[in-house]
């Protein structure tokens, strides 16, 4: 069975990185992607 992956569009001037942990902006808690069934979180950051 193939996984359905959602394609993430990367706007100009940004780049896509993947991190295992991220901080929830509302609760300020550190979230682990593996607890949510993912390997990593996709994050958009400004390209340098």
VENKA-V313101 format. One record per backbone hydrogen bond with DSSP energy under -1.0 kcal/mol. CO is the residue of the C=O (numbers start at 1). NH is the residue of the N-H. If there is no record, write none. Layout:
((CO,NH) (CO,NH))
This chain:
((11,14) (13,47) (15,45) (17,43) (19,41) (20,33) (22,31) (24,28) (29,24) (31,22) (32,35) (33,36) (33,38) (34,37) (41,19) (43,17) (45,15))
